[in-house]
Amino acid sequence: MALSNSQKKRLSNERLTLKKKIAFILIPILLFLAGLEGVLRMTVGLRQIRYKCHYPILDNQYCPNIVAIKDKNGETIRSNSDGLLDKEYEKLPPPDSFRVAVLGDSFVAGEVVKDGYEFHALWEDELTRRLKRPVEFLNFGVNGIGTWKELQTYHLRARFYKPDLTLLALYWANDFDNAFSELKRGGPNPLNEEYPTESLREHAQVLRKRFNQWLWNNVALYQFTHTRYHLLEHKLHQMFRPEWRQNPTQQKAPETSDSPVNPGRGNNDLLKQYPALPGIAPKATPKINEPTSLDDPWFFDSNAWQLVQKILLKLKQEVEADGGKLIVMHFLGEQQYLERHDLPLKKFNTFLKKNNIGVIDPNPVFFKMSESELHAHYVPDDIHFNEAGHRKLADHSMDYLKKTIRSTSRSSRRANGQLDRQ
């Protein structure tokens, strides 16, 4: 049935009225939000841009060609065209060069020190000079990742640079918890070679996170609300932690009656080799492994340790399949040195050597330091090594790496029939 002209006009007016109502509702809201955005930009301002980009599986990598200033210390962060905090490198190594891929977290990334002062940059300069040939150390370190993500980083990124050596830096303070948390989240498992980089779910996650990143970098109101939402979310997570994330029951070693400021050895065997520092109570070694993963580093047979061992063996398998060799450098946090954490360092070194994985263990150097000497190697009010700390790591392992590079180069040339007679 056809509508009359009057009916059409009435329907058109109703539609126009609805549009006006929506406009009258939206315009004040938009003006309010725009005004609030202006106020926040003038008072609070835009915070540090987010310089991490998101890719399938690797959802926490540096964006290519970034130049950002760290809010905390004012250091400039620069990345190359492939999103490494490093200078430019070709995918194929130059002739007669030796290439090392360095995997790790924020200690490797080196955001808190000036460019060129990271331990791997110092290795590159000094070993190039000593060996009289190009030696390249490529920085695949990323703030906030652990061994789980480092295995994925090698599989999806580092291996394509054809490294002769792959060096993984393990940080005892949180790498075990990071790896176990990744396992519990139930994402793609690199131990099973699960790399669904083309899946619709992964690409949807990437798009969502990139949009959130754009909002953060450009909208002060989003930064303001998201920061407070994140704090609330963190508090809720703390309140409703699963059993495997609960804080362990960890007591300090008992004090002796004759030395109130120097606690007795208790059940901490490390004190036999490195006595307690004046005024600092050492940690007692826990007697039992609780259900939480946060005390797992103490127990070499714990769930987190077993997972890390599997990750390292899987990484070794992939590295050697690509014709390379794996080295692990491991170090503790400053508080762990100060409190004399009696962690299974020797068992770990034995495990690495037994499985033909190279070992760099600088921990005795730091355990021998006084409290003031330790502080001098760390950024104040921060967990990371400063430039002196990076220099100490580099100097400690320089001779070992020189010897390893020479022997690895000779073995490679011998395998290819290129070794000249001496």
Secondary structure as the mmCIF struct_conf table of DSSP 4:
data_model
#
loop_
_struct_conf.conf_type_id
_struct_conf.id
_struct_conf.beg_label_comp_id
_struct_conf.beg_label_asym_id
_struct_conf.beg_label_seq_id
_struct_conf.end_label_comp_id
_struct_conf.end_label_asym_id
_struct_conf.end_label_seq_id
HELX_LH_PP_P HELX_LH_PP_P1 ALA A 2 SER A 4
HELX_RH_AL_P HELX_RH_AL_P1 ASN A 5 THR A 43
TURN_TY1_P TURN_TY1_P1 VAL A 44 VAL A 44
HELX_LH_PP_P HELX_LH_PP_P2 GLN A 48 ARG A 50
STRN STRN1 LYS A 52 CYS A 53
BEND BEND1 PRO A 56 ILE A 57
BEND BEND2 ASN A 60 ASN A 60
STRN STRN2 GLN A 61 TYR A 62
HELX_LH_PP_P HELX_LH_PP_P3 CYS A 63 CYS A 63
TURN_TY1_P TURN_TY1_P2 PRO A 64 ASN A 65
STRN STRN3 VAL A 67 ILE A 69
TURN_TY1_P TURN_TY1_P3 ASP A 71 ASN A 73
STRN STRN4 THR A 76 ARG A 78
TURN_TY1_P TURN_TY1_P4 SER A 81 ASP A 82
BEND BEND3 GLY A 83 GLY A 83
BEND BEND4 LEU A 85 ASP A 86
BEND BEND5 LYS A 91 LEU A 92
HELX_LH_PP_P HELX_LH_PP_P4 PRO A 93 PRO A 94
TURN_TY1_P TURN_TY1_P5 PRO A 95 ASP A 96
STRN STRN5 PHE A 98 LEU A 103
BEND BEND6 ASP A 105 ASP A 105
HELX_RH_AL_P HELX_RH_AL_P2 SER A 106 ALA A 109
TURN_TY1_P TURN_TY1_P6 GLY A 110 VAL A 112
BEND BEND7 VAL A 113 VAL A 113
TURN_TY1_P TURN_TY1_P7 ASP A 115 GLY A 116
BEND BEND8 GLU A 118 GLU A 118
HELX_RH_AL_P HELX_RH_AL_P3 PHE A 119 LEU A 131
TURN_TY1_P TURN_TY1_P8 LYS A 132 LYS A 132
BEND BEND9 ARG A 133 ARG A 133
STRN STRN6 VAL A 135 ASN A 139
TURN_TY1_P TURN_TY1_P9 ASN A 143 GLY A 144
HELX_RH_AL_P HELX_RH_AL_P4 THR A 147 LEU A 156
TURN_TY1_P TURN_TY1_P10 ARG A 157 ARG A 157
HELX_RH_3T_P HELX_RH_3T_P1 ALA A 158 TYR A 161
BEND BEND10 ASP A 164 ASP A 164
STRN STRN7 LEU A 165 TYR A 171
TURN_TY1_P TURN_TY1_P11 TRP A 172 ASN A 174
HELX_RH_AL_P HELX_RH_AL_P5 ASP A 175 ARG A 185
TURN_TY1_P TURN_TY1_P12 GLY A 186 GLY A 186
HELX_RH_3T_P HELX_RH_3T_P2 PRO A 190 ASN A 192
TURN_TY1_P TURN_TY1_P13 GLU A 193 GLU A 193
TURN_TY1_P TURN_TY1_P14 THR A 197 GLU A 198
HELX_RH_AL_P HELX_RH_AL_P6 LEU A 200 ASN A 218
HELX_RH_AL_P HELX_RH_AL_P7 ALA A 220 MET A 239
TURN_TY1_P TURN_TY1_P15 PHE A 240 PHE A 240
HELX_RH_3T_P HELX_RH_3T_P3 GLU A 243 ARG A 245
BEND BEND11 GLN A 246 GLN A 246
HELX_LH_PP_P HELX_LH_PP_P5 ASN A 247 PRO A 248
STRN STRN8 LYS A 252 LYS A 252
HELX_LH_PP_P HELX_LH_PP_P6 ALA A 253 GLU A 255
STRN STRN9 THR A 256 THR A 256
TURN_TY1_P TURN_TY1_P16 SER A 257 ASP A 258
STRN STRN10 SER A 259 SER A 259
TURN_TY1_P TURN_TY1_P17 PRO A 260 VAL A 261
BEND BEND12 ASN A 262 ASN A 262
TURN_TY1_P TURN_TY1_P18 GLY A 266 ASN A 267
HELX_RH_3T_P HELX_RH_3T_P4 ASP A 269 LYS A 272
TURN_TY1_P TURN_TY1_P19 GLN A 273 GLN A 273
BEND BEND13 TYR A 274 TYR A 274
HELX_LH_PP_P HELX_LH_PP_P7 PRO A 275 LEU A 277
TURN_TY1_P TURN_TY1_P20 PRO A 278 GLY A 279
HELX_LH_PP_P HELX_LH_PP_P8 ALA A 281 PRO A 282
STRN STRN11 LYS A 283 LYS A 283
HELX_LH_PP_P HELX_LH_PP_P9 ALA A 284 PRO A 286
BEND BEND14 LYS A 287 ILE A 288
BEND BEND15 PRO A 291 THR A 292
HELX_RH_3T_P HELX_RH_3T_P5 SER A 293 TRP A 298
TURN_TY1_P TURN_TY1_P21 PHE A 300 ASP A 301
BEND BEND16 SER A 302 SER A 302
HELX_RH_AL_P HELX_RH_AL_P8 ASN A 303 ALA A 321
TURN_TY1_P TURN_TY1_P22 ASP A 322 GLY A 323
STRN STRN12 LYS A 325 PHE A 331
HELX_RH_AL_P HELX_RH_AL_P9 GLU A 334 LEU A 338
TURN_TY1_P TURN_TY1_P23 GLU A 339 ARG A 340
HELX_RH_AL_P HELX_RH_AL_P10 LEU A 345 LYS A 354
TURN_TY1_P TURN_TY1_P24 ASN A 355 ASN A 356
STRN STRN13 GLY A 358 ILE A 360
HELX_RH_AL_P HELX_RH_AL_P11 ASN A 363 PHE A 367
TURN_TY1_P TURN_TY1_P25 LYS A 368 LYS A 368
BEND BEND17 MET A 369 MET A 369
HELX_RH_AL_P HELX_RH_AL_P12 GLU A 371 HIS A 375
TURN_TY1_P TURN_TY1_P26 ALA A 376 HIS A 377
STRN STRN14 TYR A 378 TYR A 378
TURN_TY1_P TURN_TY1_P27 PRO A 380 ASP A 381
BEND BEND18 ASP A 382 HIS A 384
STRN STRN15 PHE A 385 PHE A 385
HELX_RH_AL_P HELX_RH_AL_P13 GLU A 387 ALA A 415
TURN_TY1_P TURN_TY1_P28 ASN A 416 GLY A 417
HELX_LH_PP_P HELX_LH_PP_P10 LEU A 419 ARG A 421
#
